[in-house]
Every structure is written in structure tokens, then in C-alpha cells.
């Protein structure tokens, strides 16, 4: 089975993509980014719930705090 890394925000679009790729025969490796967004905790929970539902073997969560140093107002 081929593996594919899927960026998984926890939203509908990325979730649907991950499920469709699994239906196509790929082993999903979900990747989530936290970059200081207001909804980080809720998104991470959704990411983990979806990854559990997909029964993935490995998942990756990358924290990108350098975005906070840019002093930009982040909208999601």
C-alpha cells in the first residue's frame, strides 16, 4: 500500500480529501500545523478525532511559533 502525507486541518475539505485518498487505497499519514491561530486547540482535537477515525498508524503535529514573531494578526 502506498503512503501519502495529507495536511489535515480538522476542517471539512482536508478531512474529505483524507477519506477519499484512503478509499483510493492509500495509507494516510496526517500532518497538522499549529501556528498560533485562535482555534488551535479545537483544530488539534478535530485533527486527532479524524486521525483516530481513519485508524492511522502515525500522525504528525508541527508547531510553528515563528509566525507569532512576525507580529501579524492571524486569521483562520
FENURCOR-V608169 format. One record per residue. N is the residue number from 1. RES is the residue in one small letter. PHI is phi as a letter, one per 20 degrees, with the letter a starting at -180 (* if undefined). OMEGA is omega as a letter, one per 40 degrees, with the letter a starting at -180 (NA if undefined). BURIAL is I if it has 9 or more other ideal C-beta (glycine too) atoms within 8 Angstrom, else O. Layout:
# FENURCOR-V608169
n->[N & N]
res->[RES & RES]
phi->[PHI & PHI]
omega->[OMEGA & OMEGA]
burial->[BURIAL & BURIAL]
This chain:
# FENURCOR-V608169
n->[1 & 2 & 3 & 4 & 5 & 6 & 7 & 8 & 9 & 10 & 11 & 12 & 13 & 14 & 15 & 16 & 17 & 18 & 19 & 20 & 21 & 22 & 23 & 24 & 25 & 26 & 27 & 28 & 29 & 30 & 31 & 32 & 33 & 34 & 35 & 36 & 37 & 38 & 39 & 40 & 41 & 42 & 43 & 44 & 45 & 46 & 47 & 48 & 49 & 50 & 51 & 52 & 53 & 54 & 55 & 56 & 57 & 58 & 59 & 60 & 61 & 62 & 63 & 64 & 65 & 66 & 67 & 68 & 69 & 70 & 71 & 72 & 73 & 74 & 75 & 76]
res->[x & x & x & x & x & x & x & x & x & x & x & x & x & x & x & x & x & x & x & x & x & x & x & x & x & x & x & x & x & x & x & x & x & x & x & x & x & x & x & x & x & x & x & x & x & x & x & x & x & x & x & x & x & x & x & x & x & x & x & x & x & x & x & x & x & x & x & x & x & x & x & x & x & x & x & x]
phi->[* & f & d & b & e & c & f & c & e & o & e & f & f & f & f & f & g & f & f & f & f & f & f & e & o & e & e & e & d & f & c & c & d & d & c & n & f & f & e & g & f & f & f & f & f & f & g & f & f & f & f & f & f & f & l & f & e & c & c & c & c & d & e & d & f & f & f & f & f & f & l & e & e & e & d & c]
omega->[i & i & i & i & a & i & a & a & a & i & a & a & a & i & i & i & a & i & i & i & i & i & i & i & a & i & a & i & a & a & a & i & i & a & i & a & a & a & a & a & i & i & i & i & i & i & a & i & a & i & i & a & i & a & a & i & a & i & a & i & a & i & a & a & a & i & i & a & i & i & i & i & a & i & i & NA]
burial->[O & O & O & I & O & I & O & I & I & I & O & O & O & I & I & O & I & I & I & O & I & I & O & O & O & I & I & I & I & I & I & I & I & I & I & I & I & O & O & I & O & O & I & I & I & I & I & I & I & I & I & O & O & I & O & I & O & O & I & O & I & O & O & I & O & O & I & O & O & O & O & O & O & I & O & O]
